[in-house]
Amino acid sequence: MKNQKTTNLTLISLMTAVTCILGPLSITIPMSPVPISFTNLAIYFSVIMLGWKKGTISYLVYLMIGFVGIPVFSSFTSGPARLLGPTGGYLIGFIFIALIAGFFVDRFPGKIYMHALGMAIGTIVTYALGTGWLAYQANLTFKEALFAGVIPYIIGDIAKIVIAISVGTTVKKQVKRAGYL
């Protein structure tokens, strides 16, 4: 029998590493200060693999890594200024994706439509927090911030949910079959 504590630490660390790899990859779009980020894709994938508790821990470790100065945030940035800057509300809001989506994954095992619903609700909460913070930081109205930080990203975020569920479900089955979950 495998040591469960070691296995859990390894899986959390692995998903943190995936987030550290995908998080800095971003695409700047001219109409917004908010880049297209792959951080939420990594979080969706993490919660499918790990559930709410370990998935959230994985993301919080990623945030701490970026906070202390290792360039794991979008466009290879880091530090407290990034968390307090215009897009910091999205970085903090991603915690809610992990909590909410992970809850749905744990509560409704095998029900992909419920996993998608949890990811969508978590994303909406993130959008709300991120948009409010962006409006405050960039001196925009909420509507202006919504058009800068949410509207251009909705289709891509839906695609990320579909990808995470498709790939994550398959990978999770293989990891379970190997005896690690």
N, C-alpha and C positions, 0 to 999 in steps of 0.2 A: 504494500500500500504506500502510495506517495505521501510525503509530508505535506499536509494541507496548508500550513502556514507558509512554507517555502513556495508552494505552488501558487497561492494567492499573491504573495509578494512578487513573484516572477510575472504573473499575468498582469498585475497592476503596472509594474515597471515596463513591461512590453507595450501595453496600450499607452502609457505615458510617452514612450519613445515614438510610437506611431504618431501621436499628436505633435510631438516635437519635430518630426519630419514633415508632416503635412501642414502644420500651423504656419510656418514661415512662407510657404508657397502661396502666393497671392497674385491676383491680377488687378492692376490699377485701372479704374475706368475714369474717363475724363469728367463725367458729370457728378462725381461724388468723392468726398474725402475718405469714404469707406471702401476698401478694396474687396474684391471677391476673395474670400478666404476658404481654405479647406479645413479649418479648425472644427467647424460644426460637423463635417463629414467624419472626422476622426472621433468626435464625441458620440455621434450616432452609432458608429461601429463599436466603440468601447462599451456602451451600455448594452448593446446586443450581446456582446461577448461576456460582460462581467456583471450586468445588473446595475441597480441604482447606487448601491453603497460603494462597491469597488470601482465602478465607472466614475462616480463623483470624486472619489479619492484620487483616481488617476488624473482627472482634469485639474484638481486642486494642486497636485504636485507639479503639473505643467505650468500653472499660473505662478507658483512659487519660483520655479526655474526661470521663467521670464522676468519676474519681479526683481530677482537678485542680479540680473544683468546678462544672462545668457540669451542670445538673440533667437528666440523661438516663436516670437509673435510675428504677425504678417509682415512681409518684406524684410525679414531678419532683423526686427527691432526688439527692444526689451526695456526693462526698467519701470520704476514707479510712474514716471511721466507718461508712459504709454497707457498705463491703467487709468490715469487721471485725465488723459487727453480726450479728444472728441470721440474716439472709437472705444474708449475704455468701458463704456456701458455695455457694449456687446461682449467684450471679454468677460466681464462680471456676469452678464446675463446668461452666458453659456453654462454657468453653474446650474441654472434652472432647466436647461435642456437635459443635462445629466440626471438631475433629480426627477424631473417629470417623465421624461422618456424612459429612464431606468425603472421607475415605478411601474409604468405600463408593461414593460418587458417582463418584470418580475411577477406582476399581478396576473398577467394574461399570457402564460407561456404557450408558445406555438400559434398564437393568434396574431398573424402578421398585420392585419388591418388595425388591430388595437395598438400594436407597436408603432405603426405609421401615425395613428391618431395621437399617441403620446409624444412622438417626435414633433408633430405639427403644433400641438399645444405648447410644448417647451419652446419651440421656435417663435411662436407668437409672443410668449412672455419675454423672450430675449429681444425680439423686435421692439416691444413696448419700452423696456428698460433702456435699450441702446438708443432708441430714437429720442426718448426724453433727455438722456444725457448728451447726445449729439446736439439737440436743440439748445440746451443750456450752454454747452461749451463753445459752440460755433455761432451763438447769438442768432439762431434761426427760429422760426415758428415751428410748432410741432408738425404742421403740414409740410413745410419746406424740408424738415429733417426726415420726414417719412418718405418723401420723394427722393431724397439724397441717400438714405440709409436702408430703405426697405424695398420699395417698389421695384428697383432694378434687379433685386436679388431673389424674388419669390420663385420664379421658374427654376433657377439654379438650385435653390434650396430644396425644392420638391424633387428634383433629379437626384440630389445628394441623399435624400431619404430613401428613394427607390434603390439607389446603388448600395447604400449601407445595409438595407434589409436584405437585398439579394445576396450580396457577398457575405455579409455578417452571418446570416442564417446558415449558409453553406459551410463557412469556416467553423462556426460554433459546433455544427454536427461532427465535423472531422476532429476537432479538439476534444469533444466529449467522447468520441469513439476511441481516441488515444488515451482516455482516462485522466485528462487534466481538468475537467469541469464536472 
